[in-house]
Amino acid sequence: MLGFSSEATENKRIILKSFNFKVYYTTGGEKIANQIINQAESNLETMENFLGTRLVEQIDIFISEEVVLEVKNNPSKNGNIHLDNSSIYLSYSGNTSDLLISLKEQLAEILINGMLFGNTLKERLKNSREINVPNWYVTGLANYVAGGKPPDVAWMADYYDGKLKLNLNLTEKKELDAFGHAIFIHIYDSFGINKLRQLLFYTKLSGKAEFAFEYVLNKSLNYVLADWYKMEKTKYLNDNKSRLPNDPEPLGKAVQTSDIIDIKFNKESTELNFLIRTFTGIEIWNYGIGNRKTRKLFTYKTVKKDIIWAFLVLNDTCLLSMSNGINSKLFSIQDGRVIKTSKLEFSYIHSIKENPVSGLALLCQKNFQIDIFQHDLSDRNKPKQITENEIEETDFAFDKSGSLYVSDYSNQEFRITESKNSKVLYHSNFPILELNNYKGNY
């Protein structure tokens, strides 16, 4: 049994301590903080044994509902100088399983950086000039060691076609992390776990990833990348032969080329509504299944990426929520214009749905607690809370009579529960992230 102690600081942060970690959190985060510190201690020894290294200093873990983009790297000629190697920053936005994966990835990254570059700032500054590893190396290996979901490499087969000899450091970080993860999966599948461990050891010993690949695998780094590419390209082309539909819906070009955040049917399942992210902001689009026409309903210009969005289209009104981990705004939109803005004291609004009996319902988060609230757009009063559970709710839906059904995550199990009598209708080890209100024949 691990021994923990806690104390409060002047700025209302509470500290939970163990032998290797200090977790900083605010009111409401007690349950999350305990899970984090337990997982951190239980995963540390496994990672240390796998990587062949040891943690030499206590790690500070900061848990917040707000997305905190900490600058921990300074660019150098060989990639990045990792200035802060003793802090982990976690943002809780309603998904504990994602939070735990992020914890393991950042913990593995600290161990790998400490092994390669040293554990003091002086060592890191010195070694960053002498050690030459590609930017995908550390984060890719960290993602692999963390045991997260393997990346979707289908897009990579096209994206990296003819680009493997280019400077991959110019690639966007999220894509670069996935690329590195895929490479280390390929190394494990092709050469085995011992060779993968040896790669890290000889990279540390020589200071050059290129040398480690030549010495351990008897193949150049570029050869391994090209070999990975050929295999993934073959899989991609074979998958394409059986990929459906052969005749996709003729959506508008803006929808096709943008990141789709969410898709929802209308009540009759005759239309699809899209919430998409473009280079300039957020847009809501409508697609008629019968007439196959696409039209834009609304545009909100913003370049911020650390925001969670939710939306609903009700007849001639669009509802769009914008949450930043501190508070939320709910926009009522008609004819492409915002006619009303409601400021709500929630860290996040995760989902907006219509209650067929009593109006609007929201899945909201505040002080690390997620519950369902009833909301009347015409009423100035605060939304009314209709559930109060300690479990982590992931989504909800109503039947035609207004009965509430909730999907949740509790005791490492995903469930669907009838709210009225707390009857569990379904349980699974796999995530249940979305419940739909309406069924259609599409």
Contacts in CASP RR format, 6 or more apart in sequence:
PFRMAT RR
TARGET T0000
AUTHOR 0000-0000-0000
METHOD contacts of the structure
MODEL  1
MLGFSSEATENKRIILKSFNFKVYYTTGGEKIANQIINQAESNLETMENF
LGTRLVEQIDIFISEEVVLEVKNNPSKNGNIHLDNSSIYLSYSGNTSDLL
ISLKEQLAEILINGMLFGNTLKERLKNSREINVPNWYVTGLANYVAGGKP
PDVAWMADYYDGKLKLNLNLTEKKELDAFGHAIFIHIYDSFGINKLRQLL
FYTKLSGKAEFAFEYVLNKSLNYVLADWYKMEKTKYLNDNKSRLPNDPEP
LGKAVQTSDIIDIKFNKESTELNFLIRTFTGIEIWNYGIGNRKTRKLFTY
KTVKKDIIWAFLVLNDTCLLSMSNGINSKLFSIQDGRVIKTSKLEFSYIH
SIKENPVSGLALLCQKNFQIDIFQHDLSDRNKPKQITENEIEETDFAFDK
SGSLYVSDYSNQEFRITESKNSKVLYHSNFPILELNNYKGNY
2 18 0 8 1.000
2 19 0 8 1.000
2 37 0 8 1.000
2 38 0 8 1.000
2 41 0 8 1.000
3 18 0 8 1.000
3 19 0 8 1.000
4 16 0 8 1.000
4 17 0 8 1.000
4 18 0 8 1.000
4 34 0 8 1.000
4 37 0 8 1.000
5 16 0 8 1.000
5 17 0 8 1.000
6 14 0 8 1.000
6 15 0 8 1.000
6 16 0 8 1.000
6 17 0 8 1.000
7 14 0 8 1.000
7 15 0 8 1.000
7 17 0 8 1.000
8 14 0 8 1.000
8 15 0 8 1.000
9 15 0 8 1.000
9 24 0 8 1.000
12 26 0 8 1.000
12 27 0 8 1.000
13 24 0 8 1.000
13 25 0 8 1.000
13 26 0 8 1.000
14 24 0 8 1.000
14 25 0 8 1.000
14 26 0 8 1.000
14 27 0 8 1.000
14 30 0 8 1.000
14 33 0 8 1.000
15 22 0 8 1.000
15 23 0 8 1.000
15 24 0 8 1.000
16 22 0 8 1.000
16 23 0 8 1.000
16 25 0 8 1.000
16 33 0 8 1.000
16 34 0 8 1.000
16 37 0 8 1.000
17 23 0 8 1.000
18 37 0 8 1.000
18 40 0 8 1.000
18 41 0 8 1.000
19 41 0 8 1.000
20 40 0 8 1.000
20 41 0 8 1.000
20 44 0 8 1.000
20 55 0 8 1.000
20 58 0 8 1.000
20 59 0 8 1.000
21 37 0 8 1.000
21 40 0 8 1.000
21 41 0 8 1.000
21 58 0 8 1.000
21 59 0 8 1.000
21 60 0 8 1.000
21 61 0 8 1.000
22 58 0 8 1.000
22 59 0 8 1.000
22 60 0 8 1.000
22 61 0 8 1.000
23 33 0 8 1.000
23 36 0 8 1.000
23 37 0 8 1.000
23 40 0 8 1.000
23 61 0 8 1.000
23 63 0 8 1.000
24 60 0 8 1.000
24 61 0 8 1.000
24 62 0 8 1.000
24 63 0 8 1.000
25 32 0 8 1.000
25 33 0 8 1.000
25 62 0 8 1.000
25 63 0 8 1.000
25 64 0 8 1.000
26 64 0 8 1.000
26 367 0 8 1.000
27 367 0 8 1.000
28 367 0 8 1.000
28 368 0 8 1.000
28 369 0 8 1.000
29 63 0 8 1.000
29 92 0 8 1.000
29 367 0 8 1.000
29 368 0 8 1.000
31 368 0 8 1.000
31 390 0 8 1.000
32 63 0 8 1.000
32 92 0 8 1.000
32 96 0 8 1.000
32 99 0 8 1.000
32 368 0 8 1.000
33 63 0 8 1.000
35 96 0 8 1.000
35 100 0 8 1.000
36 61 0 8 1.000
36 63 0 8 1.000
36 90 0 8 1.000
36 99 0 8 1.000
36 100 0 8 1.000
36 103 0 8 1.000
37 61 0 8 1.000
39 100 0 8 1.000
39 103 0 8 1.000
39 104 0 8 1.000
40 59 0 8 1.000
40 61 0 8 1.000
40 103 0 8 1.000
40 107 0 8 1.000
43 103 0 8 1.000
43 104 0 8 1.000
43 107 0 8 1.000
44 55 0 8 1.000
44 107 0 8 1.000
47 104 0 8 1.000
47 107 0 8 1.000
47 108 0 8 1.000
47 111 0 8 1.000
47 145 0 8 1.000
48 54 0 8 1.000
48 55 0 8 1.000
48 111 0 8 1.000
50 145 0 8 1.000
50 197 0 8 1.000
51 108 0 8 1.000
51 111 0 8 1.000
51 112 0 8 1.000
51 115 0 8 1.000
51 145 0 8 1.000
51 197 0 8 1.000
51 200 0 8 1.000
52 115 0 8 1.000
52 197 0 8 1.000
52 201 0 8 1.000
53 111 0 8 1.000
53 112 0 8 1.000
53 114 0 8 1.000
53 115 0 8 1.000
55 110 0 8 1.000
55 111 0 8 1.000
56 119 0 8 1.000
57 86 0 8 1.000
57 119 0 8 1.000
58 86 0 8 1.000
59 86 0 8 1.000
59 87 0 8 1.000
59 88 0 8 1.000
59 107 0 8 1.000
59 110 0 8 1.000
60 86 0 8 1.000
60 87 0 8 1.000
60 88 0 8 1.000
61 87 0 8 1.000
61 88 0 8 1.000
61 90 0 8 1.000
61 103 0 8 1.000
62 68 0 8 1.000
62 87 0 8 1.000
62 88 0 8 1.000
62 89 0 8 1.000
62 90 0 8 1.000
63 90 0 8 1.000
63 92 0 8 1.000
64 89 0 8 1.000
64 90 0 8 1.000
64 91 0 8 1.000
64 92 0 8 1.000
65 91 0 8 1.000
65 92 0 8 1.000
65 93 0 8 1.000
65 325 0 8 1.000
65 326 0 8 1.000
65 347 0 8 1.000
65 348 0 8 1.000
65 365 0 8 1.000
65 367 0 8 1.000
65 368 0 8 1.000
66 91 0 8 1.000
66 324 0 8 1.000
66 325 0 8 1.000
66 326 0 8 1.000
66 347 0 8 1.000
67 91 0 8 1.000
67 93 0 8 1.000
67 306 0 8 1.000
67 324 0 8 1.000
67 325 0 8 1.000
68 89 0 8 1.000
68 91 0 8 1.000
69 306 0 8 1.000
70 84 0 8 1.000
70 87 0 8 1.000
70 89 0 8 1.000
72 82 0 8 1.000
72 83 0 8 1.000
72 84 0 8 1.000
72 85 0 8 1.000
72 87 0 8 1.000
73 80 0 8 1.000
73 81 0 8 1.000
73 82 0 8 1.000
73 83 0 8 1.000
74 80 0 8 1.000
74 81 0 8 1.000
74 83 0 8 1.000
75 81 0 8 1.000
76 128 0 8 1.000
76 129 0 8 1.000
77 129 0 8 1.000
78 128 0 8 1.000
78 129 0 8 1.000
78 131 0 8 1.000
78 132 0 8 1.000
78 133 0 8 1.000
79 128 0 8 1.000
79 135 0 8 1.000
79 169 0 8 1.000
80 128 0 8 1.000
80 135 0 8 1.000
81 124 0 8 1.000
81 125 0 8 1.000
81 128 0 8 1.000
82 113 0 8 1.000
82 117 0 8 1.000
82 124 0 8 1.000
82 128 0 8 1.000
83 121 0 8 1.000
83 124 0 8 1.000
85 110 0 8 1.000
85 113 0 8 1.000
85 114 0 8 1.000
85 117 0 8 1.000
85 118 0 8 1.000
85 119 0 8 1.000
85 124 0 8 1.000
86 110 0 8 1.000
88 103 0 8 1.000
88 106 0 8 1.000
88 107 0 8 1.000
88 110 0 8 1.000
89 106 0 8 1.000
90 99 0 8 1.000
90 102 0 8 1.000
90 103 0 8 1.000
90 106 0 8 1.000
91 325 0 8 1.000
92 99 0 8 1.000
92 368 0 8 1.000
93 308 0 8 1.000
93 325 0 8 1.000
93 347 0 8 1.000
93 348 0 8 1.000
93 350 0 8 1.000
93 365 0 8 1.000
94 348 0 8 1.000
94 350 0 8 1.000
94 365 0 8 1.000
94 370 0 8 1.000
94 392 0 8 1.000
94 394 0 8 1.000
95 392 0 8 1.000
95 394 0 8 1.000
96 392 0 8 1.000
96 409 0 8 1.000
97 409 0 8 1.000
97 431 0 8 1.000
101 146 0 8 1.000
101 147 0 8 1.000
101 148 0 8 1.000
101 149 0 8 1.000
104 145 0 8 1.000
104 146 0 8 1.000
104 147 0 8 1.000
104 148 0 8 1.000
105 139 0 8 1.000
105 142 0 8 1.000
105 143 0 8 1.000
105 146 0 8 1.000
105 148 0 8 1.000
106 142 0 8 1.000
107 146 0 8 1.000
108 141 0 8 1.000
108 142 0 8 1.000
108 143 0 8 1.000
108 145 0 8 1.000
108 146 0 8 1.000
109 138 0 8 1.000
109 139 0 8 1.000
109 142 0 8 1.000
112 138 0 8 1.000
112 141 0 8 1.000
112 142 0 8 1.000
112 145 0 8 1.000
112 200 0 8 1.000
113 124 0 8 1.000
113 138 0 8 1.000
115 200 0 8 1.000
115 204 0 8 1.000
116 127 0 8 1.000
116 131 0 8 1.000
116 133 0 8 1.000
116 138 0 8 1.000
116 200 0 8 1.000
116 203 0 8 1.000
116 204 0 8 1.000
116 207 0 8 1.000
117 123 0 8 1.000
117 124 0 8 1.000
117 127 0 8 1.000
117 128 0 8 1.000
117 131 0 8 1.000
118 124 0 8 1.000
118 127 0 8 1.000
130 207 0 8 1.000
131 203 0 8 1.000
131 204 0 8 1.000
131 207 0 8 1.000
131 208 0 8 1.000
132 207 0 8 1.000
132 208 0 8 1.000
132 209 0 8 1.000
132 210 0 8 1.000
133 203 0 8 1.000
133 207 0 8 1.000
133 208 0 8 1.000
133 209 0 8 1.000
134 168 0 8 1.000
134 169 0 8 1.000
134 209 0 8 1.000
134 221 0 8 1.000
135 168 0 8 1.000
135 169 0 8 1.000
135 176 0 8 1.000
136 168 0 8 1.000
136 171 0 8 1.000
136 176 0 8 1.000
136 177 0 8 1.000
136 179 0 8 1.000
136 180 0 8 1.000
136 183 0 8 1.000
137 180 0 8 1.000
137 203 0 8 1.000
137 209 0 8 1.000
139 173 0 8 1.000
139 176 0 8 1.000
139 177 0 8 1.000
139 180 0 8 1.000
139 181 0 8 1.000
140 177 0 8 1.000
140 179 0 8 1.000
140 180 0 8 1.000
140 181 0 8 1.000
140 183 0 8 1.000
140 184 0 8 1.000
141 180 0 8 1.000
141 184 0 8 1.000
141 200 0 8 1.000
143 151 0 8 1.000
143 177 0 8 1.000
143 178 0 8 1.000
143 180 0 8 1.000
143 181 0 8 1.000
143 184 0 8 1.000
144 180 0 8 1.000
144 181 0 8 1.000
144 184 0 8 1.000
144 185 0 8 1.000
144 188 0 8 1.000
150 181 0 8 1.000
150 182 0 8 1.000
150 185 0 8 1.000
151 178 0 8 1.000
151 179 0 8 1.000
151 181 0 8 1.000
151 182 0 8 1.000
152 178 0 8 1.000
153 178 0 8 1.000
153 182 0 8 1.000
153 232 0 8 1.000
153 235 0 8 1.000
153 236 0 8 1.000
154 232 0 8 1.000
154 235 0 8 1.000
154 236 0 8 1.000
154 239 0 8 1.000
156 178 0 8 1.000
156 179 0 8 1.000
156 182 0 8 1.000
156 232 0 8 1.000
157 229 0 8 1.000
157 232 0 8 1.000
157 233 0 8 1.000
157 235 0 8 1.000
157 236 0 8 1.000
157 237 0 8 1.000
158 236 0 8 1.000
159 175 0 8 1.000
160 179 0 8 1.000
160 229 0 8 1.000
161 229 0 8 1.000
161 233 0 8 1.000
164 222 0 8 1.000
164 225 0 8 1.000
164 226 0 8 1.000
164 229 0 8 1.000
165 222 0 8 1.000
168 176 0 8 1.000
168 179 0 8 1.000
169 176 0 8 1.000
171 179 0 8 1.000
182 228 0 8 1.000
182 232 0 8 1.000
183 224 0 8 1.000
183 225 0 8 1.000
183 228 0 8 1.000
184 196 0 8 1.000
186 224 0 8 1.000
186 227 0 8 1.000
186 228 0 8 1.000
186 231 0 8 1.000
187 195 0 8 1.000
187 196 0 8 1.000
187 199 0 8 1.000
187 217 0 8 1.000
187 224 0 8 1.000
188 196 0 8 1.000
190 227 0 8 1.000
191 217 0 8 1.000
195 216 0 8 1.000
195 217 0 8 1.000
198 212 0 8 1.000
198 216 0 8 1.000
199 209 0 8 1.000
199 212 0 8 1.000
199 213 0 8 1.000
199 216 0 8 1.000
199 217 0 8 1.000
200 212 0 8 1.000
202 211 0 8 1.000
202 212 0 8 1.000
202 215 0 8 1.000
202 216 0 8 1.000
203 209 0 8 1.000
203 211 0 8 1.000
203 212 0 8 1.000
205 212 0 8 1.000
206 212 0 8 1.000
206 215 0 8 1.000
209 221 0 8 1.000
210 220 0 8 1.000
210 221 0 8 1.000
213 219 0 8 1.000
213 220 0 8 1.000
213 221 0 8 1.000
213 224 0 8 1.000
214 220 0 8 1.000
214 221 0 8 1.000
217 224 0 8 1.000
219 227 0 8 1.000
249 287 0 8 1.000
249 289 0 8 1.000
249 292 0 8 1.000
250 292 0 8 1.000
251 274 0 8 1.000
251 287 0 8 1.000
251 294 0 8 1.000
252 285 0 8 1.000
252 287 0 8 1.000
252 294 0 8 1.000
254 276 0 8 1.000
254 278 0 8 1.000
254 283 0 8 1.000
254 285 0 8 1.000
254 294 0 8 1.000
254 296 0 8 1.000
255 274 0 8 1.000
255 276 0 8 1.000
255 285 0 8 1.000
255 287 0 8 1.000
255 294 0 8 1.000
258 276 0 8 1.000
258 277 0 8 1.000
258 278 0 8 1.000
258 283 0 8 1.000
259 276 0 8 1.000
259 277 0 8 1.000
260 274 0 8 1.000
260 275 0 8 1.000
260 276 0 8 1.000
261 275 0 8 1.000
261 276 0 8 1.000
261 277 0 8 1.000
261 282 0 8 1.000
261 309 0 8 1.000
262 274 0 8 1.000
262 275 0 8 1.000
262 309 0 8 1.000
262 310 0 8 1.000
262 311 0 8 1.000
263 272 0 8 1.000
263 273 0 8 1.000
263 274 0 8 1.000
263 275 0 8 1.000
264 272 0 8 1.000
264 273 0 8 1.000
264 311 0 8 1.000
264 312 0 8 1.000
264 313 0 8 1.000
265 271 0 8 1.000
265 272 0 8 1.000
265 273 0 8 1.000
265 436 0 8 1.000
265 438 0 8 1.000
265 440 0 8 1.000
265 442 0 8 1.000
266 272 0 8 1.000
266 273 0 8 1.000
266 313 0 8 1.000
267 437 0 8 1.000
267 438 0 8 1.000
268 438 0 8 1.000
268 440 0 8 1.000
269 289 0 8 1.000
269 438 0 8 1.000
269 439 0 8 1.000
269 440 0 8 1.000
269 441 0 8 1.000
269 442 0 8 1.000
270 288 0 8 1.000
270 289 0 8 1.000
270 290 0 8 1.000
271 286 0 8 1.000
271 287 0 8 1.000
271 288 0 8 1.000
271 289 0 8 1.000
272 286 0 8 1.000
272 287 0 8 1.000
272 288 0 8 1.000
272 289 0 8 1.000
273 284 0 8 1.000
273 285 0 8 1.000
273 286 0 8 1.000
273 287 0 8 1.000
273 297 0 8 1.000
273 311 0 8 1.000
273 313 0 8 1.000
274 284 0 8 1.000
274 285 0 8 1.000
274 286 0 8 1.000
274 287 0 8 1.000
275 282 0 8 1.000
275 283 0 8 1.000
275 284 0 8 1.000
275 309 0 8 1.000
275 311 0 8 1.000
275 320 0 8 1.000
276 282 0 8 1.000
276 283 0 8 1.000
276 284 0 8 1.000
276 285 0 8 1.000
277 283 0 8 1.000
280 299 0 8 1.000
280 301 0 8 1.000
280 303 0 8 1.000
281 299 0 8 1.000
281 300 0 8 1.000
281 301 0 8 1.000
281 302 0 8 1.000
281 303 0 8 1.000
282 299 0 8 1.000
282 300 0 8 1.000
282 302 0 8 1.000
282 309 0 8 1.000
282 320 0 8 1.000
283 296 0 8 1.000
283 298 0 8 1.000
283 299 0 8 1.000
283 300 0 8 1.000
284 296 0 8 1.000
284 297 0 8 1.000
284 298 0 8 1.000
284 311 0 8 1.000
284 313 0 8 1.000
284 318 0 8 1.000
284 320 0 8 1.000
284 333 0 8 1.000
285 294 0 8 1.000
285 295 0 8 1.000
285 296 0 8 1.000
285 297 0 8 1.000
286 294 0 8 1.000
286 295 0 8 1.000
286 296 0 8 1.000
286 297 0 8 1.000
286 313 0 8 1.000
287 293 0 8 1.000
287 294 0 8 1.000
288 294 0 8 1.000
289 442 0 8 1.000
297 313 0 8 1.000
297 318 0 8 1.000
297 333 0 8 1.000
297 336 0 8 1.000
298 318 0 8 1.000
298 320 0 8 1.000
298 333 0 8 1.000
298 336 0 8 1.000
299 336 0 8 1.000
300 320 0 8 1.000
300 322 0 8 1.000
300 331 0 8 1.000
304 324 0 8 1.000
306 324 0 8 1.000
307 322 0 8 1.000
307 323 0 8 1.000
307 324 0 8 1.000
308 323 0 8 1.000
308 324 0 8 1.000
308 325 0 8 1.000
308 348 0 8 1.000
308 349 0 8 1.000
308 350 0 8 1.000
309 320 0 8 1.000
309 321 0 8 1.000
309 322 0 8 1.000
309 323 0 8 1.000
310 320 0 8 1.000
310 321 0 8 1.000
310 323 0 8 1.000
310 349 0 8 1.000
310 350 0 8 1.000
310 351 0 8 1.000
310 352 0 8 1.000
311 318 0 8 1.000
311 319 0 8 1.000
311 320 0 8 1.000
311 321 0 8 1.000
311 352 0 8 1.000
312 318 0 8 1.000
312 319 0 8 1.000
312 352 0 8 1.000
312 353 0 8 1.000
312 354 0 8 1.000
312 360 0 8 1.000
313 319 0 8 1.000
314 354 0 8 1.000
316 334 0 8 1.000
316 335 0 8 1.000
317 332 0 8 1.000
317 333 0 8 1.000
317 334 0 8 1.000
318 331 0 8 1.000
318 332 0 8 1.000
318 333 0 8 1.000
318 334 0 8 1.000
318 336 0 8 1.000
319 330 0 8 1.000
319 331 0 8 1.000
319 332 0 8 1.000
319 333 0 8 1.000
319 352 0 8 1.000
319 360 0 8 1.000
320 330 0 8 1.000
320 331 0 8 1.000
320 333 0 8 1.000
321 328 0 8 1.000
321 329 0 8 1.000
321 330 0 8 1.000
321 331 0 8 1.000
321 349 0 8 1.000
321 352 0 8 1.000
321 362 0 8 1.000
322 328 0 8 1.000
322 329 0 8 1.000
322 331 0 8 1.000
323 329 0 8 1.000
323 346 0 8 1.000
323 347 0 8 1.000
323 348 0 8 1.000
323 349 0 8 1.000
325 347 0 8 1.000
325 348 0 8 1.000
326 347 0 8 1.000
327 343 0 8 1.000
327 344 0 8 1.000
327 345 0 8 1.000
327 346 0 8 1.000
327 347 0 8 1.000
328 343 0 8 1.000
328 344 0 8 1.000
328 345 0 8 1.000
328 346 0 8 1.000
328 347 0 8 1.000
328 348 0 8 1.000
328 349 0 8 1.000
328 364 0 8 1.000
329 341 0 8 1.000
329 342 0 8 1.000
329 343 0 8 1.000
329 344 0 8 1.000
330 341 0 8 1.000
330 342 0 8 1.000
330 344 0 8 1.000
330 349 0 8 1.000
330 352 0 8 1.000
330 375 0 8 1.000
331 338 0 8 1.000
331 340 0 8 1.000
331 341 0 8 1.000
332 338 0 8 1.000
332 339 0 8 1.000
332 340 0 8 1.000
332 341 0 8 1.000
332 342 0 8 1.000
332 377 0 8 1.000
333 339 0 8 1.000
340 377 0 8 1.000
342 377 0 8 1.000
344 364 0 8 1.000
344 382 0 8 1.000
344 383 0 8 1.000
345 366 0 8 1.000
345 382 0 8 1.000
346 362 0 8 1.000
346 364 0 8 1.000
346 365 0 8 1.000
346 366 0 8 1.000
347 365 0 8 1.000
347 366 0 8 1.000
347 367 0 8 1.000
348 364 0 8 1.000
348 365 0 8 1.000
349 362 0 8 1.000
349 363 0 8 1.000
349 364 0 8 1.000
349 365 0 8 1.000
350 363 0 8 1.000
350 364 0 8 1.000
350 365 0 8 1.000
350 370 0 8 1.000
350 395 0 8 1.000
351 362 0 8 1.000
351 363 0 8 1.000
351 395 0 8 1.000
351 396 0 8 1.000
352 360 0 8 1.000
352 361 0 8 1.000
352 362 0 8 1.000
352 363 0 8 1.000
353 360 0 8 1.000
353 361 0 8 1.000
353 362 0 8 1.000
353 363 0 8 1.000
353 396 0 8 1.000
353 397 0 8 1.000
353 398 0 8 1.000
353 437 0 8 1.000
354 360 0 8 1.000
354 361 0 8 1.000
354 398 0 8 1.000
354 437 0 8 1.000
355 361 0 8 1.000
355 374 0 8 1.000
355 398 0 8 1.000
355 402 0 8 1.000
356 398 0 8 1.000
356 399 0 8 1.000
356 400 0 8 1.000
356 401 0 8 1.000
356 402 0 8 1.000
356 437 0 8 1.000
357 398 0 8 1.000
357 401 0 8 1.000
357 402 0 8 1.000
358 374 0 8 1.000
358 402 0 8 1.000
359 374 0 8 1.000
359 375 0 8 1.000
359 376 0 8 1.000
360 374 0 8 1.000
360 375 0 8 1.000
360 376 0 8 1.000
360 377 0 8 1.000
361 372 0 8 1.000
361 373 0 8 1.000
361 374 0 8 1.000
361 375 0 8 1.000
361 386 0 8 1.000
361 396 0 8 1.000
361 398 0 8 1.000
362 372 0 8 1.000
362 373 0 8 1.000
362 375 0 8 1.000
362 383 0 8 1.000
363 370 0 8 1.000
363 371 0 8 1.000
363 372 0 8 1.000
363 393 0 8 1.000
363 395 0 8 1.000
363 396 0 8 1.000
364 370 0 8 1.000
364 371 0 8 1.000
364 372 0 8 1.000
364 373 0 8 1.000
364 383 0 8 1.000
369 390 0 8 1.000
370 392 0 8 1.000
370 393 0 8 1.000
371 385 0 8 1.000
371 386 0 8 1.000
371 387 0 8 1.000
371 388 0 8 1.000
371 389 0 8 1.000
371 393 0 8 1.000
372 385 0 8 1.000
372 386 0 8 1.000
372 387 0 8 1.000
372 393 0 8 1.000
372 396 0 8 1.000
372 404 0 8 1.000
372 406 0 8 1.000
373 383 0 8 1.000
373 384 0 8 1.000
373 385 0 8 1.000
373 386 0 8 1.000
374 383 0 8 1.000
374 384 0 8 1.000
374 385 0 8 1.000
374 386 0 8 1.000
375 383 0 8 1.000
375 384 0 8 1.000
386 404 0 8 1.000
387 393 0 8 1.000
387 404 0 8 1.000
387 406 0 8 1.000
387 419 0 8 1.000
389 406 0 8 1.000
389 408 0 8 1.000
391 408 0 8 1.000
391 409 0 8 1.000
391 410 0 8 1.000
392 408 0 8 1.000
392 409 0 8 1.000
392 410 0 8 1.000
393 406 0 8 1.000
393 407 0 8 1.000
393 408 0 8 1.000
394 407 0 8 1.000
394 408 0 8 1.000
394 409 0 8 1.000
394 414 0 8 1.000
394 431 0 8 1.000
394 432 0 8 1.000
394 433 0 8 1.000
394 434 0 8 1.000
395 406 0 8 1.000
395 407 0 8 1.000
395 432 0 8 1.000
395 433 0 8 1.000
395 434 0 8 1.000
395 435 0 8 1.000
396 404 0 8 1.000
396 405 0 8 1.000
396 406 0 8 1.000
396 407 0 8 1.000
396 419 0 8 1.000
396 435 0 8 1.000
397 404 0 8 1.000
397 405 0 8 1.000
397 435 0 8 1.000
397 436 0 8 1.000
397 437 0 8 1.000
398 404 0 8 1.000
398 405 0 8 1.000
398 437 0 8 1.000
399 405 0 8 1.000
403 418 0 8 1.000
403 419 0 8 1.000
403 420 0 8 1.000
404 418 0 8 1.000
404 419 0 8 1.000
404 420 0 8 1.000
405 416 0 8 1.000
405 417 0 8 1.000
405 418 0 8 1.000
405 419 0 8 1.000
405 425 0 8 1.000
405 435 0 8 1.000
406 416 0 8 1.000
406 417 0 8 1.000
406 419 0 8 1.000
407 414 0 8 1.000
407 415 0 8 1.000
407 416 0 8 1.000
407 417 0 8 1.000
407 432 0 8 1.000
407 433 0 8 1.000
407 434 0 8 1.000
407 435 0 8 1.000
408 414 0 8 1.000
408 415 0 8 1.000
408 417 0 8 1.000
409 415 0 8 1.000
409 431 0 8 1.000
412 429 0 8 1.000
413 427 0 8 1.000
413 428 0 8 1.000
413 429 0 8 1.000
414 427 0 8 1.000
414 428 0 8 1.000
414 429 0 8 1.000
414 430 0 8 1.000
414 431 0 8 1.000
414 432 0 8 1.000
415 424 0 8 1.000
415 425 0 8 1.000
415 426 0 8 1.000
415 427 0 8 1.000
415 428 0 8 1.000
415 432 0 8 1.000
416 424 0 8 1.000
416 425 0 8 1.000
416 426 0 8 1.000
416 427 0 8 1.000
416 432 0 8 1.000
416 435 0 8 1.000
417 423 0 8 1.000
417 424 0 8 1.000
417 425 0 8 1.000
418 425 0 8 1.000
426 432 0 8 1.000
END
